[in-house]
């Protein structure tokens, strides 16, 4: 696959988000099936694997360690701290320096490696100055336990404060045609500071593939995180499906699948962008890999921008109760 760089290290433009191999979107695959998919990803040229302590409560890191430790030199490894399974709720945001250091040691053990290439602060803990959290991560760099520091779901102002403490190699945020908040300031800030932007959910949690129909949404199993998301509520999703007709036509005109077109659009936003779609299926894994090889004409990019954007999508990104966890600039929700 074509390459981009993170912290000066070449990586494939399309990486693999590993979260749904352990939780989030319905029942995860059996351990052997998940391991087989990771090995298939290496065979297809994926060399950037993204995980986190939060994913499966450490199970995702264990899966990657058990499956890929013997291939450690063949891939770029990213994980995250600062967001953990909650004791009194669904999750616990904690940017305390001491906990960051403990979490890194635990991640290294689960991943069966001596060093993590990119270690993100998964969420901003508003009780702890970002300078203190990044200072702890900088200590881990000096100790040789991590090679580079990343931030996830952070605003442009927070990124600048963090970058003043220690160079930030990557910022990870949800970004796709239907989630465009990063365009307010974060994309430009990353470009200015020479920070890679890692787009998670670039396929809009399945929406932009065209394969997730209304009947599928109505049958989401308990535990599927999309059950709580406003855009996936049946009334809103039915309206959002109407936007895909023009998108499907554009994919036909380009000569690719809808998923490949969505990934190509992300990569067309700048040379500093990398996309990390997730999947549990080998055929989708191969399909997504080819999305990094498509060059889009600027006229096609503009056409897609007009088809699916913040003003046209029905429903906000997250329910109101979850918004305080996200330190990003937000578009005003359009009137329905």
N, C-alpha and C positions, 0 to 999 in steps of 0.2 A: 504494500500500500504506500501511497504518497506520505511524506513525512512533514511534520511541523516540529517545533521545539518547545520544551518546557525546561526552564532554568538552564538553557544552553544544551540540553540533551535531546537528541532526535527521538521522536516517537511517531508512530503511525497517526495520521490525521483522524482516524476512527479508532477509538479505544473501546474497552468493554467495561460497562458499569455492571458490577457483580451483585448488587443488592438483591435483585429478584431471584437469585439462586438460593436465597435463604429466607426471604420474607417479602411482604408488601403487596404483591399482586397475586392473590389467590394462593392455592397450595403450591409450595416450592417443589421442584423436582426431587426425586430420590437422590441420595448422596452420590451414587455411582453415575447416574445420569448427569448430575451437575459437574462431576469430575470429568466425565467424557466431553462435556461441552467446553470446559476450560482447555483441555488438550486440543480439541478441534480448533479452538480460537488460535492457539499457537501455530497450528498447521496452516491456517488461513492468512497468517501474517500479523495478527494482533500482537502488539508488544507493550500494551499499556493496560494494566488491570487496576480497577478502582474499587476499593472496599472501605470499610469503616468498622470501628468497634461497635457501633449501634446496630449494624446489620445482623439480625439474628442473635443479638446479644453476644457477639464474638464468634458465632458459628461460621459466619462467612469468611472471616480471617482464618479460622481453623481449616475450612475447606480449601482455601487457596494454599495455605502452608502444606497441608497433607498431599495436595495434588501437584503443586508446582515447585516445591522446594528444590527438587533435583534439577530443575530448569531455571534456577534463579537468575543466572546470567543472561537469559534470553528475553527478559522483559523488564519494563519499568513498573515499579510497584508503588501505588498510592494508597494511603489509608488516612483515617481521620480520628481525632479525639475531640472532647468537649461536648459531646452529645451521647448520652448513655441511656439504657433502659431504666425507667424510673422506679423508684421505691414506692412513691405515693401517687404516681400518675403514669401516663404512657411513656414519658421520657424526662430526662434530667439534663438540663444545660448547666455545665460547670466548667468555667475557664480558670479555676484555681491552679496556680503553677505547680503545686505539689501533686495534684491529681493528674495534670497533664504528664508529668514525669512518670508517675506510676502507670498510667494508661499506655504510654509508649513501651515501657518494659513488658507489659502484658501483651501488647500487640506483637512485639518482636517474637515473643515465645510462641504465640498462636500461629504466626506467619512462618515460623521456623527460619528466620533470617537474622543476620547481624545488623542490617541497616535497611531502613525504608527510604525509598528514593524521594518521595514527596509526602509530607505529613501535614494534613490540613487541620486547622481549628474549624470544627464542623458547624458551630453556631457561635454567635456573640453572646457571652454572659454579661448582661448589663450591670451586674454587681461588681465585676472585676474590670479595671481599666485594660483596654486592649493592649496597651504597652506592657503590662505585667504578663499577660498570656503569651504574647509574642516573645517576650524576654525568656520565658521558660522554653519555648520552642527553639530559640537561638542557642540556649544552653545545650539542647539536644543535638543541634548541628555541631557545636564545638566538641561534644562528647563522641561524635562519629556515629550516633544512633539513627540520625536522619540526614539526608543530603540537602533537602530544600524544604521551605515552609510554604504552605498554601492557606488560603482562607476560603470558607464556603458561606454563601448567602450573606455577603457583607456589602455595605454601602460604599460609595466612592470616598466619603469622608473617613470612614473607618479604615479603608484600604490605605489611604495616605498616611494616617497615623501609624498604622502597623509597619508600613514600608520605611518609615523614618527610624524605626527601631532596628529592623533587619530586612534585607531585601526579600520581597515576596516573589516567589517563582510562579505561582498560579492562583487564580481566583476561580472557584467553581460556583456556578449558579444555574438554575433552570433557565433554559433559553430555547425557544423554538418559534415558529410562526405565530403560535397562539399565546406565547408567554414572552413579552417583549420588554419587561421592565429594565433589563440590563442596558437597553438603548438610551435610557435617560442620562446616565453618567458613567456607569461601570465599564462598558466596553471602551469608551474613549479614555478613561483613566488607566485601564490596563494597557492600552496602546501607548499612551504617553510614558508610562513607567516601565515599559518593556516587560510586562507581566503576561503570561499566557492566560487565556480565558478558556475554561473547560466547561462546555455546555452539557449539563445533565438533562435527562428527559428530552432530548432533541426531537423525539418522535411523539411528543405530547402524550406520554403514557399510553401509547397505542393508537391514539386518535388519528394521527397523520399517516398511519399505514393504510387507512381505509378498510381495515379488516375488523375493526371493533364496531359492531353495529348496535342499534338500540336494544335489541334483544339480549345481547351480551352484557350490556351495562345493567339491564334490569335483573340479570342473574349473578351479579358480583357476589362472591361468597363472603361470609363473615371474615374479617381480617384483611380484606382487600382495601388498601388505603383510599382508593378512588371512591368508595362508598360515601365518604364524608366530603368529597370535593364538589363544590357547587357546579362546576362545568359538566360533571358526570351525572348530575341529577337528571332523571328522564326528560323533563320538559326542556331544560337547557340543552341537553345533549341532542335532542331531536332538532333543535334550531341550529346547533353547531354542525350537525351532519349536512345541512343544506349548503354549507360553505365548501364542502369537499367535492361537489360536482365540478366546479371550475378547476380545482386542484388536480383532480383525476385527469381532466382534459389536458392540463399543462404537462403532467407526467407522460401522457401518451405522445404529446408533441415533442418532448425532449427524448423520448424513447427509453424510459426507465420506469421503475416502480415508484409508487407514491412515497414509500419509505426512503428510497434512494434520493428522490427529489428533495425531501425534507432535510436530509443530511447534507446534500450538496448546497442547499440554501444557507445552512448554518456556516459551512466552511467558506462560502462566498462573502461573508460579512467582514472578513479580514484574515490576514495570514497568521495572526496570533490566536486564532480560534482552533480548538480541538473539540470533537464531539465524542461522548461516551454513551451510546445507546446500550440498553440492556435487553437480554432475551434469554429464554430457556430452550430455544429451538435451533438446531443446527442449520436448517434451511434459512431461517431469518438471520442467523449469524453471517452466513455467506452473502446473503442479499445486502445486509448493511455494510459489509466490507467494501462492496463495489460502489457504494455511495461516495466514497472518498476519491473516486477516479473521474467524477463528472465535473466538467467545467461549465458553469452557467453563464450565458450571455447576460449582460446587465439588463437588457430588456426583459428577460425572463425573471430575473430577481425582482424587478419593479412590478411585473405582473403578479407575482406571488405575494408581494407586500400588499398589494391592493385587495387580494382575495381573502386573506386571513390576517387579521391584525387586532389590536386591543379594542378598537372601536366596534368591530363586527362580532367578536366572540361573546357568547352569552355566558354570564357568570364570572365571578372573580376566581383567582387562582386557588385560594385557600378559604376555608370558613373563617369568620371573624375571630373566633377564639384562638386560631393558630397564628394570626398575623403578627402578634407581638414577638413571636420567636424569630421573625425574619427581619434582619437589619438591611433592608434594601429599599431604594426609592420605589414609590408605587405610583402608577397611573391612577387618576381618578376613574372610578368605575363608570362607564357610560350609562346614561339613562336607558332603561329598557323600553 
